[in-house]
Amino acid sequence: MKEVKSPKKPLIYYYGIVLLVLLLFNLFVSPLLMQQEVTEVNYNTFMQMIEEKNIGQVQIEGSQIIFTDKDNSTIYETVALNDPDLTQRLYESGAQFGGVEEQTLSPLLSMLITVVLPLVIFIGLGQYMSKKLMEQMGGKNSMAFGMGKSKAKIYVPSSEGIRFDDVAGEDEAKESLAEIVDYLHNPKKYTDVGASMPKGVLLVGPPGTGKTMLAKAVAGEAGVPFFSMSGSEFVEMFVGMGASKVRDLFQQAKEKAPCIVFIDEIDAIGKKRDGNLGGNDEREQTLNQLLTEMDGFEGNNGVIILAATNRPESLDPALTRPGRFDRRVPVELPDLQGREAILKVHAKKIRTSDDVDFHTIARMAAGASGAELANIINEAALRAVRSGRSVVTEADLEESVEVIIAGYQKKNAVLSDKEKRVVAYHEIGHALVAALQSHSAPVQKITIIPRTSGALGYTMQVEQGDKYLMTKEEIENRIATLTGGRAAEEVVFQEITTGASNDIEQATKLARAMITRYGMSEEFDMVAMETVNNQYLGGDTSLSCSTETQKAIDRKVVELVKAQHAKARKILEDNRSKLDELAQFLYEKETITGDEFMEILNK
């Protein structure tokens, strides 16, 4: 799609002219209006006025004498001559010596000229320019300075637009959206049956799964204009501006129908109205206007509303009810087949060697979103360039997966001999406990090279396929594997280090989930003690039980982790010789593969 940009409105140019006019007026015109005229007379007149005692104030400055009459109504100027008795005669005439004060305008007239007149000019020119600007923009609802004008980006059909073929790994979402495309192409087929398309389609899913790309693909397939705007762009400082933008956006959409309106991150304006006095009036007015516009659509007018969010639970029920957003399309994280397809789509942009196995890379990148997979491909291409090669190999892709998971290798981090040996035993402890338990994922790689994420080493386990269910035994084995690093330190060195901090955090989280959410505790049975908030944004949890129950949960969590820790320690004590042999091998090579690990283990 090709974006159509609106011409920029040079407001600063217009108002700069107004300010320049006011500045020139105050610099040149105002002083002229306020300046009093000085009358030049000869010395004889000056002498005569002294004799008549008609001198008010007098000031002698070098070769000039400036004086006023008795009433100080007129200022005179004459030349100064050599007159020794002048001062005495002036004193006898009652003249006052000092500076001659120039008469100024009255305060009222001065305020009218310096304040009121420039303000009238400024407001008049401002209104005139605003009127011209509104006429130029063509919007009756447009506010001054274009605040109420929609800032939506407008795309028109082009041969370079995104198509469904460019979006991989979301087959279910594409299938649901393909019906929208068909309706925009052949509306009569639906109206003949009496069917009508959904007025709104809500795309929900984690960040980076391709919600915005899917919306553009719908517009690209349909070949219709595409309006794109973020929810935060509707919110302004002044109340009413967001509602005006909504009206303007839908007015433009109706003029270009059939078309698609896409509102990204709609939760910025679509949050639930809680009714609190301290609520955001501007956001609620914008939401009310959006509800009115969506519900006020005439049937089959060819305008489809697409919206995307990763917080669907926070949206107002009035927005998600049938008749507004009739259809919800989940855009979830891709499965193994989807990840492989996404990798192949992005790999078309780079040169890859013939031996690259995208299935292996997809297995290694379990849980990655489409954006992360695209980043993996790009990191692999950058690594190939740094190595002086023009072709990306599988090793580049595997390393890029590790970069996304654990960060870059820290080349300047030098571990002492003792620390390096502790880390080697720690990682082999993880791998050995995992390998000697059933229902555990195979070990893919073990390394003790420090990473920029802070990890001094890590053990990578890769499942053969996607797992959607985990049994109680599998979770317990996972907890035992996480405690295997600390157990190895205890078995070999009889002391513990800080290296197990992340393992402890993950093991505790799994144990708590077993008891509070998965119903895997005999004491609490199938009672939910914890609820998940923001499932697409980290899945934060909150307890919904009494204080006494929380204490019991904490006790159960400790018991569960301690039991698995003891199991891991027993496994390592029973296989101490293999633990020493594998740790020494890893200490020498720093990085070993899963095949090398299993070969030594099975000797």
N, C-alpha and C positions, 0 to 999 in steps of 0.2 A: 504494500500500500504506500502511496506517496502522500506525504503530509502537505496540506494546503495551508499556508501561513497567511494570517490576516495582516494588512498593512499597518505599520506602527503609527500611532497617533502622537505627533510631536507636541505634547502639552507644554513641556518645558520651554519650547520655543515661543509659544503664544504668551505664556505668562512671564517669560523673560522680557518680552517687549513692553508689557504693562509696567513691570518694575523699573525698566530703563526710563520710560516716560516720566514716572513719578520721581525718579532720582534727578533727572534733568530739571524738572519743575522746581524741586526744592533747592537745587544748586543755583539756578539762574533767575527764575521768574520770581520766587518768593523774596529774595533780597531786593530786587528792583521795586516790588510793590511796597516794601516796608522802608525803603530808603527815603529820607527827608531831603528836600532841595536846599542848597546853601546859596545865599545871595552875595555876590561879590560887589563891594563898594569901594570908593576912594578914601583916602585918609582924611580929607576935609569933612566928609559925612560923618566919619568916626568922631572927629573933634567936635562937630556940632552936636552929636548925640550925647557926648560927655557934658557939654555945657548945659544941655537941656535935661541932664540927669535921667536919660532914657536908656541906660545900660543896665542889663540884668546880670549876666554872667560873662566873664571874660577869661580868655586863655591865650597866653603869649607863647608861641612855639617858633623860636628862631626868627625867620624873616616873615612870619605870618601871625596875624592876630585874629582869633575867632571869638566872636561875641554875640550876644543876643540882646533884644530890646527888653524893656522893663517887664513885659508880660511873658517873656520867653516863648513868644509865638513864632519868631523868625530868627534864623541863624544867619549871621553876616560874617564875611571874611574880607580882610584888607591886608595891605603890606605893612610891615613894621619899619618905622623910620627912627633916626637918632633923636629921641625925645627924652631927656633926662627927667623931666617933671611928670612924665606920663603916669607913673604909678601913683604919685600923690594926688593928681587930679581925678584918677579913677576912684581912689579911696574916698575923696570928698564927694564924688557924685553918687556914692552908695553902691557901686558895683561890687559883685562878689567874685573873688578870684578862685580859680579851680577849673576842672574839666567841664566842658560844655556838653551837657547831656542831650543827645539827639532824641527828638521826639519820635516815639514809635506809635504803631497803630493801637487801637483799643484792644483789650484782651479778647473780646467777643469776635471782633473782625479778624484778629490774628488767628484764633482757633478755626474760624470758618475757612480761612485761606490755607493754613498749613495742615489741618486735620480733616475737616469735613470734605473739602473739595477733592483732595487726593483719594479719600475713601469712596466718594461717589464715583469718581473716574474708575477706580479699581473694580468696584462691584459691577458697574455698567459694562465695562469691557469684559469682565469675567463671565457675566450672564450671556453676553453676545457670543463669546467664543464657545461657551458650553452649548448654546443652542445650535451653533454651526457644527460643533463636534457631534452632537446627537443626530443631527440631520445626515451628517456624513456616515455615521455608523448605521443609520437606518433603523434603530430600535426605539420604539416608543417607551419602553420600560428602562432604557439605559439611563443610568444615573450620571451625575457630573463626574468627570475624570474617568469614566468607564468602570466605576466600581461594581455596578450591577450587571456588567457585561460578562457573559460566559467566556471562560478562557480555554474552552475545550479545543483539543487538537483535532483537526478535521483531515481525514485521509480519504482519498478517492481511489477507485480501482486502478491497479497497474499490473503490468506483467511480472513485476518483481515482488509481489506481495507474498505473504506466508500462506501456505496451503496445509491441508491436513497431513500430507506426506512429510512435511517438515516437522511435525509433532509426533514423536514416537512414545510408546509406553503408556498411553492413556486411551486404549481402545474403547473402553466403556464410555468414557466421557465424549470421545469423538462420535460414537454411535448415537448418543443422545443429542448432540449438537447438530449432527447431519440432518436431522429432521427439521431443524430451524432453517438450514440452508435450502432444503427442498421447498419449504413453504415460501421463502422469499423468491425462489425461481418459479414455482407453480402454485400460486395461491388459490387458483380456481379449483384445483383438485381437492382442496380441503373445504372450501366454501360450498361446493356441490354436495358434500356429505353433511354439511352443517357443523363441521369441526372448526375450531379457532385455535390459533397458536397461543402458547403462553405469553402473557404480556411481559413477564420478566423471568430470566434464568439466572440463578445464583450459583456461582462457582465457589466451592469451599474446599479447603485443603491446606496442608502445611506450606510454609514459604519455599519458593524455588521449584514447585512442581509443575509450573507452566500454565497457570490460570490466565495470565495476560496474553501469553502466546496463543492459547486456545481461542481466546476472544478475537484476536487478530486473524487467526486461521479461518474462523467463521466468516468474517468480513471478506477475507481473500477468496474463499470458496463461493460466497454469494455474489461477489462482484458489485457490492453496494457501498455507498459512503459509510464511513466509520467514524463516529465521534468518540474521542477518548478523553477522560478527565478523572483526576484523582479526587477522592472524597474530601481530602483536606483543602482542596482549592475552593470549595464552596464556602468555607468558614472565613469570615472577615471580622475586622475589629468593630464595625458598626452593625447594629442589629438591623436586619432586613436585607442586607446586601447578599447574603447566601441565598435567600428565597428568590431574590431578583435574578440571580445567576441561574437558578433552576428553571425559572420561567423562560429565560432567554435561551437556555440550552434546548428545552423541549420545543420551543417555537422554531428554532433552526432545524431541529430534527423533523418536525412535521412538514417543513417546506421542502426537505430533501428526501422524503419518504419515497420508496422503501429504503430504510437505512438501519444501522445498528448503533445504539448508544451504549458505551461501555464506561462504567463507573468503578474504578479500582479502589480498593480499601474502603468500601462503603461503610464500614463500621465507624469511620470518623464522623459521619453525620447520622448514622442509623442506629445509634445506641438506644437502649431502652429508656423511656421517659419515666423517671422515678418520682416525679411530682414534688421534689424538694424545693424549698424557696430559693436555695442557693444554686439552682440548676443553671445550665447554660442556655439562656433565652435564644441566642443567635442560632445555636445548633438545633434546638427544638423547632424554631420557626422554619429553618431550612428543611428539616425532616418533614414537618407538616406540609410544606409546599411540594416536596417530592411525593408524598402520599397522595396529595390532591391531583398532581399531574398524572401519576400512574393510574389512578382510579378514574380519571376523566378522559382517558383515551377512547376514541370511537372504535368500534369493532373493525378488525381487519384493515387497519390503516397502514400496515407495512412497517411500523416502527417497533423494533425488538430491543428490550433493555437487558443488557448483560451486566452483571456486577460480580466482583470478586472480593473475598474476605477470608482471613484465617481465624476469625473469631465469630463464628455463626451464633454461638450461644449468647452473645451480647447484643444481638440485633433486636429491634422492637418487634413485638408480635404483629403489630399492624402492618409492618413492612413485609413480613414473610408469609402472610396469609395468602390463600388462593385468591386470585384476582389481581394480585400485584406480582410478587415473585412466586409463580405457580410451581416452578420446577427447581429442584436443588440437584446440582450435578457435583458429586464428590470427585475431586482431583487428588487422589492419594499418592503416596510414595510408590514408585514403580516396583514390580516384582522382578524376579530374576530374568525372565524373558523380556520384560519391558526395559530393564537396565541395559541388557545386551543390545536391544534395538536402538535405544537412545545413544549408546556409545558409537554404534555404526553410523547413525545419522550425523553426529558431530565429527566423526573420523573422516567423513567425505571432504572436509575442508583442509585436511592435512595429508601429508604423504606418509603412509605406514608400510612397514615391511610385510612380506607375504606370510611370515610365520606368526603374526599376532593372533592370539586366541582371545577374542572378546568375551567368550563365555567365562574364562578364568578370571578376567578382570571384573566382570559383572558379579561373580561370586565373592570376590575380595571386597567389592564396594557395597556390601549389603547395607540397606538402610539409607543409601544416598539418594538425594533428590535429583531431578533433571538438571538443575543449575549446578549442583556439585559434580555431576558426571561431565557436564560441559567443561567445568573447571579442570577436571582430571585430564581430559584430552588436551586442553591448552597447556597445562603444566608439563605434560609429556613432550609436547612440541617445543616448549621453551628449554627443557632439559636437553633435547637433541641438539638445539642450536648452541647451547653452552658447551656441549661436547664436540662441536665442530662437525656434526652430521646433518644431512638433509633429509634423512628418513627416520621416522619414529619406530623404535623397536618395542617388543613386549616388556623388556626390562625398564624402559622409560615409563611405560604405563603403570607397571607395578610400583615403581618408585613414586610416581605421582599420587597413587592411592595412599601410600604411606605418608606423603607430604600432607594430604588432606586430613588424614587420621591423626598423625602425631607431630606434624610440622617438619621443617627442614632439619638436616643433620647439622649439629653444632660442631664445626670443624675445630674451633678454638677451645672447646671444653676438654680438658685433660684430667681424667680421673686418676687418683693414686692407685697403686697396685692393690691395696687392700679393698678400696671402694669398688674397683673393677671386679675383683673376685666375689665380693658380696652381691653385686648386681647380677653376675653370672649365675650364682647359686639361686638368687631370687627368681630370675626368669625361668631357669630350668625347673624350679619348684612348681611354678605355674604349669609348665608344659607337661611335666611328669605326672602330676595329679590329674590333669585333663586326660592324658593318654591312658592311664591305668583305671579309669572309670568308664563304665558303659554309658551310652547316650550322650557323649560329649563330642563337640565339633572337633574335627581333625586339626592338628597344628600345621599351619602353613609356613610360618617363619618365626625365628627367634633372633633378636639382636640386642646388643648391649651398647650400641652407639647412641649417645645422648641426642635428644631432639629439642627443637626450639619451643615445644609446648611445655617443657619442663621434665619430660620423662627421661630417665637415665637408660631406659631400655624397655622393650615390650615384647609380648608374645602374641602373635596373630593367629587366631583360630578362624577357619572358614568353613561354613556349612556347605554340604553338597548341593543343597537346594533351599528354597524358602521354607521357613517354619512359621506357621500361623498359630499353632498351639504348643504349649509347653506343659509337660506333666510335672507333678510335684517332685518326682525323682530327678528330673532334668534340672529344675531350679536349684534343688539342694546340691547337685553335682556342680552347678555353676558357682554356687557360693563356696563350695570346697575348693574349686579351682582358684577362685579369687584369694582365698586364704593360704594357698600353697606357697606363695612367695615368702610371706612372713614365717610360715612353718619351716621352710628350708633354712632361713636365717637362724631360727631357734635350734634346729637339729644340728647344724654344722658349727655355728659360732657361739651358741648359747647366749646370744644377745640379740636385741632387735633394733631396727633403724627406722628412720622416717620415710623410707621408700615405699611403704605399704599404705600411704594415706589415701590414695585414690582407690585402691583395692578395698579398703575398709568402708569407704563411702558407698561404693557400688554394692558390696555384700550386704550392708545394712539396709540399703534401699530395696533390694530384692527380698530380704527377709521380712521387712515391714509390709511390702506389697502382698506377700503370701498370706499374712495374717489378716490384714485390714481390707484387702480388695479381692483376693482370689479365693477366700473361704477355705484355706488349707490348714486351718487350726482346729483341733478337736474341741477345744474349749469354747470357741466362738462360732463354730460351725459355719453356716452360710449367711452370716450377718455382715453387712458392709459397714465398716468403721471409718472409712475414708472415701472422699469423693474427689474426682479429677476435675480440675478447672483448666480451661484453655488447652484442650487436648492437642491442638495443632501448634501450640507455642510453648513447648517444653513439658506440658502436662503437670503443672503444679498441683499439689494435693492439699486437702484440708481435712482435719479430723472432725468427725461428727458424733462424738460420744462423750460420756461423762469423764470426770477426772480420775475416778477409780478405774474405769476401763482403760484409760490411757496408761496408767501404771501397770496394769496387767499386760497390755500390749508390749510395753517396753521390756517387761520381764521375759515374755515369750520370744521377742526378737533377740535378746541376749542369749537365751538358752539355745536358740536355733543356730546362731552364728558360732557359738562355742562348740556345739556338737560337730558341725562341719569342719571347724578348725582342728579339732581333735582327730577327726577322720583323715584330714589331709596330712597331719603330722605323722600318723601311724603309717600311711602309705609310703611316705618318704623314709621313715625309719626302716621299714621292711625292704626298701629298695635303695639303701644307702650307697651301695657300690655303683649302681647305675647313675645315681645322683652325682657322685664324685666324678665319674667318667665323663658324663655329658657336660657338667659344669667346666671341667678342664678343657674339653674340646671347644666349648663356646668361648671360654676365656682366651684361647689362642686365636681362634678365627674371627671373633667378635660378631659375626653374623652367620647363621646356618639355616638351611631350608628344612621344611618338614620332612622331606624324604631322608635327609642326612640324620635327622633326629631319630626317626623310626628305625633306620638301619642299625644304629648303635644300640637302640633299646631292644631290638629283636635278636641281637647276637646271642 
